[in-house]
């Protein structure tokens, strides 16, 4: 099947993950931290501030410390974003974004104008009420892009998410570095053209 769309994860691919940093700093509270993030991912927390408040209470730190720690290590990877821009400028593939994220978090990394410039479709878990690795969200992403799942390549840093993408029919690339992911995508696209 011909590749018609390339779908990117956000945190761990386009931006570093404050979530992972918190889990590493507080390994004894990983399950509780993940529970709070899952609530945000599924849209059960109405604001980023509500998520921060819950983390503050769990970890026994100030809201300022949560924000400073989370946002202090969360930053965009401009080299990967430039890769996305390059793929988008070719015009041959639809470019999508599929991310587990709570309300207001994604917009701190990409404003609406930049989202429109980079992506043909943005699917955020809190908007659709389902999160990766549930196969339904991958199907939603393909549908919004106007393609079949087997016409998509999913690029994500989490093995479970890649497995779910493959289970729905997508090709998957587990992102570890820009060079590795770019090489794997080029290999897939070259094989597709052959």
Backbone as ProteinMPNN parsed JSONL, in Angstrom:
{"seq_chain_A": "XXXXXXXXXXXXXXXXXXXXXXXXXXXXXXXXXXXXXXXXXXXXXXXXXXXXXXXXXXXXXXXXXXXXXXXXXXXXXXXXXXXXXXXXXXXXXXXXXXXXXXXXXXXXXXXXXXXXXXXXXXXXXXXXXXXXXXXXXXXXXXXXXXXXXXXXXXXXXXXXXXXXXXXXXXXXXXXXXXXXXXXXXXXXXXXXXX", "coords_chain_A": {"N_chain_A": [[0.845, -1.191, 0.0], [0.488, 2.227, -0.723], [2.279, 4.845, 0.847], [0.7, 7.544, 2.274], [0.52, 9.302, 4.339], [2.273, 10.74, 7.099], [2.686, 10.423, 10.464], [3.273, 12.078, 13.459], [4.325, 11.754, 16.847], [4.173, 13.907, 19.746], [5.482, 14.493, 22.425], [8.602, 13.391, 23.335], [9.347, 13.083, 20.791], [8.899, 15.456, 19.024], [9.219, 17.215, 21.065], [10.76, 17.39, 24.303], [9.964, 15.369, 27.183], [8.296, 16.286, 30.003], [6.855, 14.67, 31.637], [8.179, 12.168, 31.642], [10.489, 12.977, 32.925], [9.531, 13.647, 35.478], [8.699, 11.122, 36.338], [11.163, 9.858, 36.478], [12.415, 11.344, 38.464], [10.784, 10.909, 40.662], [10.459, 7.983, 41.228], [9.149, 6.232, 42.988], [6.602, 7.169, 43.036], [5.558, 6.79, 40.577], [3.279, 5.411, 39.512], [1.119, 6.893, 40.541], [1.702, 9.418, 39.474], [1.463, 8.816, 36.756], [-1.253, 8.198, 36.705], [-2.431, 10.714, 37.126], [-1.547, 12.043, 34.807], [-2.817, 10.42, 32.902], [-5.487, 11.032, 33.415], [-5.471, 13.693, 32.561], [-4.744, 13.263, 29.86], [-7.023, 11.999, 28.876], [-8.84, 14.008, 28.944], [-10.119, 14.517, 31.325], [-9.331, 16.335, 33.167], [-9.792, 19.698, 33.357], [-8.04, 21.826, 32.928], [-4.588, 22.797, 32.465], [-3.61, 23.833, 34.797], [-5.085, 22.511, 36.757], [-4.054, 19.922, 36.575], [-1.407, 20.478, 37.335], [-1.864, 21.294, 39.977], [-2.749, 18.9, 41.162], [-0.439, 17.333, 40.856], [1.309, 18.839, 42.41], [0.214, 18.516, 44.971], [0.466, 15.724, 45.277], [3.277, 15.346, 45.143], [4.211, 17.025, 47.067], [5.282, 19.566, 46.676], [5.739, 23.027, 45.667], [3.504, 24.856, 43.471], [4.941, 26.467, 41.789], [7.39, 25.125, 41.73], [6.636, 22.747, 40.426], [5.827, 23.75, 37.904], [8.223, 24.985, 37.118], [9.982, 22.802, 37.113], [8.728, 21.005, 35.318], [8.284, 22.586, 32.927], [10.791, 23.625, 32.701], [12.443, 21.598, 31.761], [11.153, 20.775, 29.556], [11.218, 21.131, 26.233], [11.098, 22.243, 22.828], [12.247, 20.316, 20.058], [14.034, 21.631, 17.777], [15.408, 20.736, 15.516], [14.1, 18.349, 14.804], [11.578, 19.404, 14.322], [12.164, 21.007, 12.124], [12.68, 18.997, 10.288], [10.099, 17.946, 10.014], [8.891, 20.201, 8.866], [10.258, 20.229, 6.43], [9.35, 17.815, 5.274], [6.653, 18.434, 5.047], [6.765, 20.561, 3.258], [7.402, 19.324, 0.868], [5.017, 18.325, -0.061], [4.019, 15.898, -0.838], [3.089, 14.11, 1.012], [0.573, 13.759, 3.535], [0.749, 15.329, 6.666], [0.557, 14.455, 9.973], [-0.276, 14.921, 13.457], [-0.246, 13.146, 16.437], [-1.023, 12.903, 19.697], [-0.8, 12.069, 23.16], [-2.09, 14.085, 25.431], [-2.902, 16.665, 27.771], [-5.425, 19.263, 28.285], [-4.542, 22.477, 27.127], [-1.79, 22.04, 27.243], [-0.378, 21.211, 24.876], [-0.595, 23.5, 23.308], [1.227, 25.19, 24.442], [3.548, 24.561, 23.249], [3.139, 24.623, 20.489], [1.587, 27.065, 18.745], [-1.661, 27.944, 17.352], [-1.34, 28.924, 14.726], [1.186, 27.895, 13.969], [0.638, 25.179, 14.229], [-1.149, 24.829, 12.098], [0.566, 25.373, 9.983], [2.447, 23.301, 10.143], [1.065, 20.836, 10.277], [-1.374, 18.723, 8.731], [-3.459, 17.599, 10.074], [-4.281, 17.556, 13.533], [-4.419, 15.482, 16.231], [-5.414, 15.213, 19.415], [-5.328, 13.593, 22.5], [-6.964, 14.435, 24.688], [-8.922, 15.854, 23.389], [-10.328, 13.949, 21.902], [-11.003, 11.991, 23.68], [-9.792, 9.523, 24.012], [-6.802, 7.626, 24.336], [-3.415, 6.921, 23.268], [-2.051, 3.736, 24.105], [-4.43, 2.848, 22.804], [-6.011, 1.429, 20.07], [-8.021, 2.751, 18.741], [-7.528, 5.525, 18.681], [-5.527, 5.763, 16.799], [-6.865, 4.982, 14.532], [-8.696, 7.093, 14.396], [-6.919, 9.198, 13.843], [-5.975, 8.486, 11.26], [-8.406, 8.548, 9.861], [-9.111, 11.292, 10.108], [-7.076, 12.384, 8.613], [-7.836, 11.532, 6.178], [-7.079, 9.12, 5.058], [-6.31, 5.576, 4.813], [-5.48, 3.438, 7.611], [-3.339, 1.707, 6.851], [-1.982, 3.253, 5.087], [-0.405, 4.944, 6.406], [2.495, 6.109, 8.214], [3.65, 5.842, 11.428], [5.387, 7.724, 13.801], [6.871, 7.437, 16.814], [8.012, 7.588, 20.21], [7.512, 5.611, 22.044], [7.453, 2.179, 22.645], [5.052, 0.61, 23.052], [3.12, 2.195, 21.833], [3.948, 2.166, 19.177], [3.613, -0.546, 18.649], [0.808, -0.693, 18.872], [0.068, 0.982, 16.742], [1.022, -0.523, 14.577], [-0.61, -2.746, 14.904], [-3.037, -1.726, 14.067], [-2.579, -1.443, 11.435], [-0.796, 0.418, 10.471], [2.521, 1.45, 9.449], [5.353, 1.458, 11.571], [7.693, 3.524, 13.31], [10.0, 3.521, 15.789], [11.048, 6.19, 17.546], [14.271, 7.146, 18.334], [16.52, 8.715, 17.821], [16.945, 11.654, 15.789], [18.436, 11.179, 13.407], [18.295, 8.361, 13.161], [15.491, 7.944, 12.963], [14.873, 9.43, 10.671], [16.396, 8.055, 8.756], [15.123, 5.53, 8.826], [12.536, 6.248, 7.994], [13.085, 7.24, 5.412], [13.949, 4.853, 4.231], [11.565, 3.342, 4.28], [9.938, 4.966, 2.629], [11.377, 4.946, 0.219], [11.269, 2.21, -0.416], [8.562, 2.046, -0.8], [8.216, 3.537, -3.118], [9.463, 1.973, -4.982]], "CA_chain_A": [[0.0, 0.0, 0.0], [1.236, 3.463, -0.856], [2.29, 5.75, 2.004], [0.084, 8.834, 1.972], [0.562, 10.181, 5.509], [3.284, 10.522, 8.124], [2.084, 10.913, 11.71], [4.277, 12.263, 14.501], [4.021, 11.967, 18.261], [4.772, 15.154, 20.198], [6.438, 14.41, 23.53], [9.555, 12.319, 23.088], [9.742, 13.189, 19.389], [9.008, 16.879, 18.681], [9.557, 17.947, 22.291], [11.119, 16.531, 25.425], [8.808, 15.013, 27.999], [8.321, 16.558, 31.437], [6.255, 13.495, 32.277], [9.246, 11.189, 31.869], [11.402, 13.537, 33.923], [8.912, 13.494, 36.802], [8.752, 9.698, 36.678], [12.543, 9.529, 36.853], [12.746, 12.012, 39.721], [9.946, 10.345, 41.733], [10.088, 6.631, 40.774], [8.248, 5.598, 43.949], [5.252, 7.713, 42.808], [5.311, 6.719, 39.133], [1.894, 5.015, 39.217], [0.23, 8.014, 40.842], [1.985, 10.453, 38.475], [0.86, 8.356, 35.506], [-2.707, 8.322, 36.844], [-2.776, 12.127, 36.905], [-1.362, 12.323, 33.377], [-3.876, 9.738, 32.147], [-6.705, 11.838, 33.556], [-5.31, 14.832, 31.655], [-4.763, 12.759, 28.484], [-8.399, 11.654, 28.495], [-9.69, 15.187, 29.018], [-10.874, 14.534, 32.581], [-8.899, 17.53, 33.883], [-10.189, 20.771, 32.449], [-6.966, 22.776, 32.645], [-3.219, 22.43, 32.834], [-3.449, 24.23, 36.198], [-5.655, 21.444, 37.596], [-3.065, 18.853, 36.585], [-0.293, 20.949, 38.152], [-2.317, 21.284, 41.374], [-2.754, 17.511, 41.617], [0.959, 16.911, 40.976], [1.863, 19.562, 43.549], [-0.267, 17.856, 46.189], [1.051, 14.391, 45.329], [4.723, 15.383, 45.345], [4.529, 17.877, 48.209], [6.097, 20.701, 46.244], [4.927, 24.186, 45.294], [3.083, 24.937, 42.069], [6.065, 27.065, 41.065], [8.383, 24.064, 41.5], [6.103, 21.854, 39.379], [5.916, 24.444, 36.618], [9.626, 25.189, 36.805], [10.596, 21.525, 36.783], [8.118, 20.461, 34.106], [8.56, 23.405, 31.753], [12.224, 23.867, 32.627], [13.116, 20.552, 30.981], [10.336, 20.493, 28.375], [11.497, 22.079, 25.17], [10.931, 21.771, 21.461], [13.441, 19.891, 19.342], [13.903, 22.385, 16.522], [15.92, 19.935, 14.392], [13.016, 17.449, 14.381], [10.52, 20.255, 13.76], [12.604, 21.376, 10.772], [12.462, 17.803, 9.463], [8.659, 17.931, 9.724], [8.647, 21.291, 7.901], [10.76, 19.776, 5.135], [8.417, 16.818, 4.737], [5.415, 19.133, 4.707], [6.992, 21.408, 2.085], [7.439, 18.474, -0.325], [3.641, 18.273, -0.528], [3.675, 14.557, -1.304], [2.473, 13.356, 2.107], [-0.13, 14.477, 4.585], [1.505, 15.281, 7.908], [-0.336, 14.489, 11.118], [0.269, 14.856, 14.809], [-1.083, 12.347, 17.328], [-0.356, 13.002, 20.984], [-1.48, 11.985, 24.449], [-1.81, 15.381, 26.059], [-4.023, 17.311, 28.437], [-5.841, 20.584, 27.824], [-3.653, 23.634, 27.212], [-0.365, 21.701, 27.267], [0.184, 21.194, 23.533], [-0.552, 24.868, 22.794], [2.421, 25.868, 24.958], [4.651, 24.211, 22.357], [2.787, 24.973, 19.115], [0.366, 27.865, 18.68], [-2.563, 27.506, 16.286], [-0.757, 29.254, 13.422], [2.24, 26.928, 13.651], [-0.008, 23.88, 14.026], [-1.695, 24.821, 10.729], [1.683, 25.344, 9.048], [3.176, 22.041, 10.226], [0.27, 19.607, 10.249], [-2.671, 18.7, 8.063], [-4.413, 17.275, 11.14], [-3.754, 17.389, 14.88], [-5.322, 14.674, 17.06], [-4.954, 15.26, 20.796], [-6.134, 12.629, 23.26], [-8.002, 15.049, 25.517], [-9.996, 16.293, 22.487], [-11.112, 12.826, 21.376], [-11.411, 11.134, 24.798], [-9.127, 8.221, 23.956], [-5.358, 7.874, 24.316], [-2.527, 5.829, 22.889], [-1.961, 2.883, 22.91], [-5.716, 2.358, 22.299], [-5.958, 1.467, 18.604], [-9.058, 3.66, 18.232], [-6.99, 6.867, 18.399], [-4.775, 5.673, 15.545], [-7.895, 4.973, 13.487], [-9.195, 8.472, 14.317], [-5.903, 10.007, 13.15], [-6.018, 8.155, 9.831], [-9.675, 9.05, 9.32], [-9.037, 12.759, 9.992], [-6.155, 12.676, 7.517], [-8.468, 11.104, 4.936], [-6.349, 7.974, 4.521], [-6.479, 4.322, 5.551], [-4.344, 3.224, 8.52], [-2.198, 1.086, 6.19], [-1.329, 4.253, 4.253], [0.271, 5.839, 7.35], [3.677, 5.75, 8.989], [3.588, 6.475, 12.743], [6.689, 7.923, 14.435], [6.591, 7.615, 18.243], [9.143, 7.112, 21.013], [7.071, 4.586, 22.989], [7.246, 0.894, 21.968], [3.637, 0.192, 23.093], [2.373, 2.966, 20.836], [4.328, 1.641, 17.865], [2.93, -1.846, 18.53], [-0.614, -0.431, 18.608], [-0.031, 1.508, 15.373], [1.197, -1.668, 13.678], [-1.81, -3.586, 15.04], [-4.134, -1.136, 13.307], [-2.208, -1.512, 10.026], [0.208, 1.418, 10.119], [3.928, 1.132, 9.628], [5.794, 2.185, 12.751], [9.101, 3.819, 13.561], [10.249, 3.948, 17.166], [11.996, 7.291, 17.512], [15.309, 7.263, 19.361], [17.249, 9.926, 17.428], [16.506, 12.2, 14.506], [19.105, 10.47, 12.315], [17.746, 7.005, 13.051], [14.105, 8.004, 12.478], [14.905, 9.913, 9.288], [16.883, 6.948, 7.927], [14.068, 4.505, 8.728], [11.454, 6.767, 7.157], [13.572, 7.251, 4.025], [13.946, 3.467, 3.767], [10.159, 2.984, 4.025], [9.434, 5.729, 1.477], [12.069, 4.444, -0.974], [10.685, 0.897, -0.714], [7.194, 2.314, -1.261], [8.303, 4.051, -4.484], [10.068, 0.962, -5.861]], "C_chain_A": [[0.882, 1.244, 0.0], [1.148, 4.304, 0.418], [1.737, 7.096, 1.567], [0.187, 9.812, 3.135], [1.663, 9.75, 6.468], [2.764, 11.195, 9.389], [3.16, 10.934, 12.791], [3.633, 12.329, 15.879], [4.642, 13.306, 18.644], [5.871, 14.913, 21.221], [7.307, 13.163, 23.411], [10.024, 12.296, 21.65], [9.973, 14.664, 19.035], [9.417, 17.734, 19.867], [9.943, 16.948, 23.367], [9.911, 16.365, 26.336], [9.039, 15.308, 29.472], [7.77, 15.392, 32.234], [7.326, 12.456, 32.606], [10.206, 11.677, 32.94], [10.829, 13.399, 35.333], [8.958, 12.042, 37.25], [10.153, 9.282, 37.112], [12.909, 10.14, 38.203], [12.007, 11.398, 40.907], [9.509, 8.929, 41.364], [9.105, 5.932, 41.701], [6.801, 6.067, 43.757], [4.831, 7.606, 41.34], [3.851, 6.378, 38.817], [0.923, 6.161, 39.445], [0.441, 9.167, 39.849], [1.319, 10.081, 37.155], [-0.661, 8.472, 35.552], [-3.156, 9.761, 36.582], [-2.632, 12.478, 35.419], [-2.435, 11.647, 32.531], [-5.186, 10.504, 32.242], [-6.65, 13.052, 32.624], [-5.405, 14.388, 30.2], [-6.178, 12.494, 27.99], [-9.361, 12.828, 28.618], [-10.499, 15.281, 30.295], [-10.455, 15.701, 33.476], [-9.063, 18.706, 32.928], [-9.065, 21.734, 32.085], [-5.612, 22.191, 33.023], [-2.983, 22.754, 34.309], [-3.993, 23.163, 37.138], [-4.676, 20.274, 37.687], [-1.877, 19.247, 37.466], [-0.642, 20.912, 39.631], [-2.282, 19.861, 41.935], [-1.32, 16.983, 41.791], [1.619, 17.565, 42.187], [1.473, 18.878, 44.853], [0.364, 16.476, 46.351], [2.52, 14.439, 45.746], [5.15, 16.247, 46.531], [5.465, 19.016, 47.867], [5.169, 21.842, 45.837], [4.544, 24.125, 43.819], [4.213, 25.515, 41.219], [7.129, 26.012, 40.761], [7.928, 23.103, 40.405], [6.27, 22.51, 38.015], [7.369, 24.601, 36.185], [10.276, 23.872, 36.378], [10.053, 21.001, 35.46], [8.524, 21.275, 32.882], [10.047, 23.694, 31.601], [12.964, 22.827, 31.814], [12.312, 20.174, 29.741], [10.623, 21.548, 27.318], [11.338, 21.415, 23.815], [12.274, 21.333, 20.895], [13.358, 20.498, 17.94], [14.426, 21.595, 15.323], [14.841, 18.98, 13.883], [11.884, 18.251, 13.749], [10.894, 20.708, 12.35], [12.47, 20.21, 9.802], [10.995, 17.719, 9.053], [8.332, 19.009, 8.681], [9.101, 20.881, 6.505], [9.84, 18.763, 4.477], [7.123, 17.477, 4.271], [5.599, 19.93, 3.412], [7.057, 20.608, 0.782], [6.041, 18.384, -0.933], [3.174, 16.905, -0.985], [2.893, 13.756, -0.262], [1.678, 14.286, 3.015], [0.667, 14.286, 5.872], [0.517, 15.431, 9.066], [0.426, 14.517, 12.421], [-0.738, 14.104, 15.661], [-0.39, 12.3, 18.678], [-1.305, 12.765, 22.144], [-1.117, 13.252, 25.203], [-3.086, 15.927, 26.685], [-4.3, 18.69, 27.871], [-4.757, 21.618, 28.094], [-2.167, 23.294, 27.171], [0.252, 21.803, 25.883], [0.363, 22.614, 22.993], [0.634, 25.648, 23.34], [3.631, 25.596, 24.072], [4.396, 24.67, 20.926], [1.503, 25.793, 19.132], [-0.444, 27.434, 17.457], [-1.999, 27.785, 14.895], [0.303, 28.227, 13.027], [1.666, 25.528, 13.457], [-0.509, 23.772, 12.591], [-0.581, 24.747, 9.688], [2.36, 23.984, 8.994], [2.345, 20.807, 9.888], [-1.022, 19.783, 9.463], [-3.778, 18.393, 9.065], [-3.669, 17.109, 12.452], [-4.798, 16.631, 15.687], [-4.708, 14.611, 18.455], [-5.9, 14.434, 21.65], [-7.238, 13.291, 24.068], [-9.172, 15.546, 24.672], [-10.916, 15.148, 22.082], [-11.515, 11.822, 22.454], [-10.859, 9.724, 24.764], [-7.639, 8.495, 23.779], [-4.603, 6.652, 23.805], [-2.174, 5.04, 24.148], [-3.294, 2.293, 22.428], [-5.734, 2.518, 20.775], [-6.964, 2.446, 18.009], [-8.474, 5.024, 17.871], [-6.152, 6.876, 17.12], [-5.747, 5.67, 14.362], [-8.477, 6.367, 13.294], [-8.214, 9.345, 13.543], [-5.931, 9.752, 11.649], [-7.284, 8.725, 9.184], [-9.629, 10.564, 9.124], [-8.099, 13.183, 8.867], [-6.727, 12.26, 6.159], [-7.749, 9.956, 4.257], [-6.704, 6.728, 5.326], [-5.292, 4.146, 6.493], [-3.122, 2.632, 7.825], [-1.511, 2.007, 5.18], [-0.532, 5.259, 5.102], [1.55, 5.226, 7.902], [3.574, 6.541, 10.293], [4.984, 6.544, 13.331], [6.447, 8.306, 15.886], [7.774, 7.057, 19.021], [8.79, 5.932, 21.906], [6.776, 3.274, 22.27], [5.783, 0.432, 21.956], [2.809, 0.928, 22.047], [2.697, 2.512, 19.421], [3.64, 0.3, 17.622], [1.454, -1.652, 18.201], [-0.81, 0.094, 17.19], [0.076, 0.377, 14.359], [-0.032, -2.566, 13.718], [-3.001, -3.043, 14.263], [-3.811, -1.07, 11.802], [-1.179, -0.499, 9.587], [1.602, 0.796, 10.126], [4.412, 1.981, 10.795], [7.292, 2.362, 12.812], [9.217, 4.263, 15.012], [11.373, 4.97, 17.149], [12.987, 7.179, 18.665], [16.181, 8.483, 19.089], [16.691, 10.4, 16.092], [17.129, 11.428, 13.35], [18.528, 9.094, 12.078], [16.338, 7.034, 12.456], [14.056, 8.454, 11.022], [15.362, 8.798, 8.347], [15.805, 5.885, 7.743], [12.922, 4.979, 7.852], [11.882, 6.787, 5.695], [13.559, 5.851, 3.428], [12.519, 3.022, 3.414], [9.651, 3.676, 2.757], [10.096, 5.276, 0.167], [11.512, 3.092, -1.396], [9.291, 1.057, -1.287], [7.194, 2.783, -2.723], [8.79, 3.004, -5.481], [9.031, 0.135, -6.6]], "O_chain_A": [[1.916, 1.278, 0.668], [0.072, 4.456, 0.996], [2.231, 7.71, 0.622], [-0.029, 11.011, 2.959], [1.946, 8.563, 6.626], [2.443, 12.384, 9.387], [3.862, 9.947, 13.011], [2.547, 12.883, 16.053], [5.536, 13.795, 17.953], [7.052, 15.102, 20.929], [6.81, 12.037, 23.39], [10.974, 11.591, 21.309], [11.106, 15.073, 18.778], [9.905, 18.851, 19.695], [9.504, 15.798, 23.346], [8.953, 17.135, 26.261], [9.869, 14.668, 30.118], [8.176, 15.158, 33.372], [7.37, 11.93, 33.718], [10.681, 10.895, 33.763], [11.555, 13.071, 36.272], [9.228, 11.761, 38.417], [10.312, 8.453, 38.008], [13.628, 9.528, 38.992], [12.529, 11.365, 42.021], [8.314, 8.683, 41.199], [8.305, 5.116, 41.244], [5.875, 5.432, 44.261], [3.872, 8.249, 40.913], [3.253, 7.0, 37.939], [0.013, 6.381, 38.646], [-0.52, 9.814, 39.432], [0.688, 10.919, 36.512], [-1.288, 8.808, 34.547], [-4.15, 9.989, 35.893], [-3.501, 13.135, 34.847], [-2.913, 12.225, 31.555], [-5.915, 10.614, 31.257], [-7.641, 13.399, 31.981], [-6.061, 15.043, 29.391], [-6.494, 12.736, 26.825], [-10.565, 12.666, 28.419], [-11.466, 16.04, 30.357], [-11.15, 16.02, 34.441], [-8.527, 18.696, 31.82], [-9.126, 22.391, 31.046], [-5.511, 21.232, 33.788], [-2.249, 22.043, 34.995], [-3.423, 22.931, 38.205], [-4.491, 19.701, 38.76], [-1.397, 18.435, 38.256], [0.194, 20.539, 40.455], [-1.832, 19.648, 43.061], [-1.027, 16.274, 42.754], [2.391, 16.928, 42.903], [2.31, 18.686, 45.735], [0.755, 16.103, 47.457], [2.954, 13.665, 46.599], [6.307, 16.207, 46.95], [6.331, 19.388, 48.659], [3.963, 21.648, 45.682], [5.181, 23.431, 43.026], [4.417, 25.105, 40.077], [7.703, 26.001, 39.672], [8.724, 22.693, 39.56], [6.792, 21.897, 37.084], [7.705, 24.376, 35.022], [11.028, 23.83, 35.404], [10.819, 20.601, 34.583], [9.047, 20.726, 31.912], [10.515, 23.977, 30.499], [14.006, 23.127, 31.231], [12.752, 19.335, 28.955], [10.304, 22.723, 27.499], [11.431, 20.195, 23.679], [13.312, 21.911, 21.217], [12.708, 19.957, 17.046], [13.926, 21.775, 14.212], [14.679, 18.815, 12.674], [11.298, 17.826, 12.753], [10.031, 20.783, 11.476], [12.178, 20.412, 8.624], [10.682, 17.454, 7.893], [7.589, 18.758, 7.732], [8.418, 21.15, 5.517], [9.579, 18.835, 3.277], [6.569, 17.119, 3.232], [4.701, 19.971, 2.571], [6.795, 21.153, -0.29], [5.886, 18.366, -2.154], [2.051, 16.763, -1.469], [2.136, 12.846, -0.601], [2.051, 15.439, 3.235], [1.196, 13.204, 6.128], [-0.249, 16.392, 9.134], [1.61, 14.184, 12.483], [-1.935, 14.386, 15.617], [0.694, 11.732, 18.806], [-2.458, 13.198, 22.123], [0.041, 13.457, 25.567], [-4.192, 15.688, 26.2], [-3.519, 19.222, 27.081], [-4.137, 21.625, 29.157], [-1.347, 24.207, 27.071], [1.304, 22.422, 25.725], [1.344, 22.904, 22.309], [1.015, 26.667, 22.764], [4.625, 26.319, 24.136], [5.328, 25.063, 20.225], [0.444, 25.279, 19.493], [0.031, 26.656, 16.631], [-2.162, 26.972, 13.985], [0.32, 27.747, 11.894], [2.149, 24.772, 12.615], [-0.318, 22.745, 11.939], [-0.753, 24.134, 8.634], [2.802, 23.552, 7.929], [2.845, 19.854, 9.292], [-1.671, 20.827, 9.515], [-4.903, 18.871, 8.921], [-2.556, 16.582, 12.48], [-5.936, 17.084, 15.814], [-3.637, 14.04, 18.657], [-7.12, 14.556, 21.541], [-8.348, 12.762, 24.132], [-10.292, 15.652, 25.171], [-12.124, 15.334, 21.933], [-12.284, 10.9, 22.181], [-11.397, 8.827, 25.414], [-7.257, 9.479, 23.146], [-5.076, 5.518, 23.892], [-2.009, 5.658, 25.2], [-3.275, 1.305, 21.693], [-5.5, 3.61, 20.257], [-6.777, 2.921, 16.889], [-8.873, 5.621, 16.871], [-6.08, 7.896, 16.435], [-5.481, 6.279, 13.326], [-8.725, 6.784, 12.163], [-8.617, 10.137, 12.69], [-5.912, 10.693, 10.856], [-7.234, 9.307, 8.101], [-10.062, 11.066, 8.087], [-8.306, 14.223, 8.24], [-6.167, 12.597, 5.116], [-7.795, 9.823, 3.034], [-7.321, 6.817, 6.388], [-4.205, 4.65, 6.21], [-1.992, 2.994, 8.152], [-0.572, 1.596, 4.498], [-0.052, 6.275, 4.6], [1.675, 4.009, 8.04], [3.428, 7.764, 10.272], [5.695, 5.54, 13.361], [5.888, 9.366, 16.169], [8.463, 6.155, 18.545], [9.686, 5.308, 22.475], [5.933, 3.246, 21.373], [5.32, -0.089, 20.941], [1.903, 0.351, 21.447], [1.816, 2.476, 18.562], [3.144, 0.039, 16.526], [0.906, -2.358, 17.354], [-1.753, -0.307, 16.508], [-0.688, 0.325, 13.396], [-0.453, -3.09, 12.687], [-3.875, -3.804, 13.847], [-4.661, -0.689, 10.997], [-0.724, -0.541, 8.443], [1.826, -0.25, 10.733], [3.937, 3.1, 10.989], [8.061, 1.482, 12.423], [8.611, 5.255, 15.418], [12.506, 4.658, 16.785], [12.592, 7.125, 19.83], [16.544, 9.207, 20.017], [16.049, 9.642, 15.365], [16.428, 11.059, 12.408], [18.295, 8.697, 10.936], [16.021, 6.252, 11.559], [13.281, 7.917, 10.231], [14.791, 8.612, 7.273], [15.595, 5.396, 6.633], [12.39, 4.207, 7.053], [11.109, 6.388, 4.824], [13.204, 5.671, 2.263], [12.297, 2.4, 2.375], [9.012, 3.046, 1.914], [9.442, 5.231, -0.874], [11.305, 2.844, -2.583], [8.882, 0.292, -2.161], [6.276, 2.461, -3.477], [8.559, 3.131, -6.684], [9.387, -0.753, -7.375]]}, "name": "protein", "num_of_chains": 1, "seq": "XXXXXXXXXXXXXXXXXXXXXXXXXXXXXXXXXXXXXXXXXXXXXXXXXXXXXXXXXXXXXXXXXXXXXXXXXXXXXXXXXXXXXXXXXXXXXXXXXXXXXXXXXXXXXXXXXXXXXXXXXXXXXXXXXXXXXXXXXXXXXXXXXXXXXXXXXXXXXXXXXXXXXXXXXXXXXXXXXXXXXXXXXXXXXXXXXX"}
